[in-house]
Amino acid sequence: MVQGPLADAMTHIGQLAMLRRLAGAPVPKGSFIVAEVQMGKLRYPG
């Protein structure tokens, strides 16, 4: 019950990333595991 919707969401995320690359505005790389998350903002180390 979870696998289908999760796979669908990941497919759409990949499609959006591809479209941004084609438009010249690529999504920056980052890891949410090491990211500093605060209310209203997300900052990647480095």
C-alpha positions in Angstrom: 0.0 0.0 0.0 3.0 2.3 0.5 5.2 1.1 -2.3 3.1 2.4 -5.2 2.5 6.0 -4.0 6.1 6.3 -2.8 7.5 5.1 -6.2 5.1 7.5 -7.9 6.3 10.5 -5.8 10.0 9.6 -6.4 9.3 9.4 -10.2 7.8 12.9 -10.2 10.7 14.3 -8.1 13.1 12.9 -10.7 11.0 14.4 -13.5 11.1 17.9 -11.8 14.8 17.7 -11.3 15.3 16.7 -15.0 13.1 19.6 -16.2 15.1 22.1 -14.0 18.4 20.9 -15.4 17.0 21.4 -19.0 15.9 24.9 -18.0 19.4 25.8 -16.8 18.5 25.8 -13.1 19.7 22.5 -11.6 18.8 21.4 -8.1 21.9 21.7 -5.9 23.2 18.4 -4.4 22.8 17.9 -0.7 22.2 15.3 2.0 19.3 15.7 4.3 21.1 13.4 6.8 23.8 16.0 7.5 21.7 19.1 6.7 21.0 21.7 9.4 17.3 22.0 9.5 15.5 24.9 11.3 12.0 26.1 11.0 11.7 27.9 7.7 15.2 27.2 6.3 17.4 24.4 5.3 21.2 24.7 5.1 23.7 22.2 3.8 27.1 22.1 5.3 30.0 23.0 3.0 
